Amino acid sequence: MSERPARRRPNPVLVTLAAVGCLHLLYIAFVEADRAVVQRREVTRLEREVAALTAEIEALEEIAAHADDDGFRELLARKQGFIHPDEVRVVTQSSP
């Protein structure tokens, strides 16, 4: 009969290093997952901002297209509260 070789105990230093390495790996995975979520959220916010700015550009281009139209320019001026010199401004108090 052959004798079984004695089982050697694992080196505690290697076990500790392996445990620390596994914890470090989990921490890095968590950090990268969090970074991906934050980055996706920021990309979505920036896409919404770009869409709003694009809509504003289209509205301004539409206004600029009517730059030589005197009636349109007068309408814009009246929306801002301008009046002709011979007109009288009448202010009414709105009900609350």
C-alpha positions as CSV (number, residue, x, y, z in Angstrom):
1,M,0.0,0.0,0.0
2,S,1.2,3.4,-0.9
3,E,0.9,6.2,1.5
4,R,-1.0,9.3,0.7
5,P,1.0,12.4,0.6
6,A,0.3,14.8,3.5
7,R,-1.9,17.7,2.6
8,R,-0.1,21.0,2.7
9,R,-1.9,24.0,4.2
10,P,-2.2,27.0,1.8
11,N,0.1,29.8,2.5
12,P,-1.8,32.5,4.5
13,V,0.0,35.3,2.7
14,L,-1.1,34.0,-0.7
15,V,-4.7,33.5,0.6
16,T,-4.7,37.0,2.0
17,L,-3.4,38.5,-1.3
18,A,-6.0,36.5,-3.3
19,A,-8.8,37.8,-1.0
20,V,-7.5,41.4,-1.3
21,G,-7.2,41.0,-5.1
22,C,-10.8,39.8,-5.3
23,L,-12.1,42.7,-3.2
24,H,-10.1,45.1,-5.4
25,L,-11.6,43.5,-8.5
26,L,-15.1,43.9,-7.1
27,Y,-14.5,47.5,-6.2
28,I,-13.1,48.4,-9.6
29,A,-16.1,46.7,-11.3
30,F,-18.5,48.8,-9.1
31,V,-16.6,52.0,-9.9
32,E,-16.7,51.3,-13.7
33,A,-20.4,50.5,-13.6
34,D,-21.2,53.7,-11.7
35,R,-19.1,55.7,-14.2
36,A,-21.0,54.1,-17.1
37,V,-24.4,55.1,-15.5
38,V,-23.3,58.6,-14.8
39,Q,-21.8,59.0,-18.4
40,R,-25.1,57.6,-19.9
41,R,-27.1,60.1,-17.9
42,E,-24.9,63.0,-19.0
43,V,-25.1,62.0,-22.6
44,T,-28.9,61.9,-22.4
45,R,-28.9,65.4,-20.8
46,L,-26.6,66.8,-23.5
47,E,-28.7,65.2,-26.2
48,R,-31.8,67.0,-24.8
49,E,-29.9,70.3,-24.6
50,V,-28.7,69.9,-28.2
51,A,-32.3,69.2,-29.3
52,A,-33.5,72.4,-27.5
53,L,-30.8,74.5,-29.0
54,T,-31.5,73.1,-32.5
55,A,-35.2,74.1,-32.1
56,E,-34.1,77.5,-31.0
57,I,-31.9,77.8,-34.0
58,E,-34.7,76.8,-36.3
59,A,-37.0,79.5,-34.7
60,L,-34.3,82.1,-35.1
61,E,-33.7,81.2,-38.7
62,E,-37.4,81.5,-39.4
63,I,-37.4,85.0,-37.9
64,A,-34.2,85.9,-39.9
65,A,-36.0,84.7,-43.1
66,H,-38.5,87.5,-42.5
67,A,-35.9,90.2,-41.9
68,D,-36.9,92.2,-44.9
69,D,-40.7,92.0,-44.2
70,D,-41.7,95.3,-42.6
71,G,-45.0,93.9,-41.3
72,F,-43.3,91.0,-39.5
73,R,-40.7,93.3,-37.9
74,E,-43.5,95.6,-36.7
75,L,-45.3,92.7,-35.2
76,L,-42.1,91.6,-33.3
77,A,-41.6,95.2,-32.1
78,R,-45.2,95.4,-30.9
79,K,-44.8,92.1,-29.0
80,Q,-41.9,93.8,-27.2
81,G,-44.0,96.8,-26.3
82,F,-42.9,99.3,-28.9
83,I,-45.5,101.8,-30.3
84,H,-45.5,104.4,-33.0
85,P,-44.7,108.0,-31.9
86,D,-48.3,109.2,-32.8
87,E,-50.0,106.3,-30.8
88,V,-51.1,106.6,-27.2
89,R,-50.3,103.7,-24.9
90,V,-53.3,102.6,-22.8
91,V,-52.5,100.4,-19.8
92,T,-55.3,98.4,-18.3
93,Q,-55.0,96.6,-15.0
94,S,-55.6,92.9,-15.3
95,S,-57.8,91.2,-12.8
96,P,-55.9,88.9,-10.3
